[in-house]
């Protein structure tokens, strides 16, 4: 079975992956590298913002 990816599925998968990376960065900052929590949290929030933008673009392009 060949998996057909249209634009909406690609944006959906990309936003999911970016949200997972953002969650991982935030959790790393909170639990493992506590002296760098601010930096990791800001980077995680950036990934969440990009994931939100990709999700908003789904169906419009």
Secondary structure in CASP SS format (residue, H / E / C, confidence):
PFRMAT SS
TARGET T0000
AUTHOR 0000-0000-0000
METHOD secondary structure of the structure
MODEL  1
X C 1.00
X C 1.00
X C 1.00
X C 1.00
X C 1.00
X C 1.00
X H 1.00
X H 1.00
X H 1.00
X H 1.00
X H 1.00
X H 1.00
X H 1.00
X H 1.00
X H 1.00
X H 1.00
X H 1.00
X H 1.00
X H 1.00
X H 1.00
X H 1.00
X H 1.00
X H 1.00
X H 1.00
X H 1.00
X H 1.00
X H 1.00
X H 1.00
X H 1.00
X H 1.00
X H 1.00
X H 1.00
X C 1.00
X H 1.00
X H 1.00
X H 1.00
X H 1.00
X H 1.00
X H 1.00
X H 1.00
X H 1.00
X H 1.00
X H 1.00
X H 1.00
X H 1.00
X H 1.00
X H 1.00
X H 1.00
X H 1.00
X H 1.00
X H 1.00
X H 1.00
X H 1.00
X H 1.00
X H 1.00
X H 1.00
X H 1.00
X C 1.00
X C 1.00
X C 1.00
X C 1.00
END
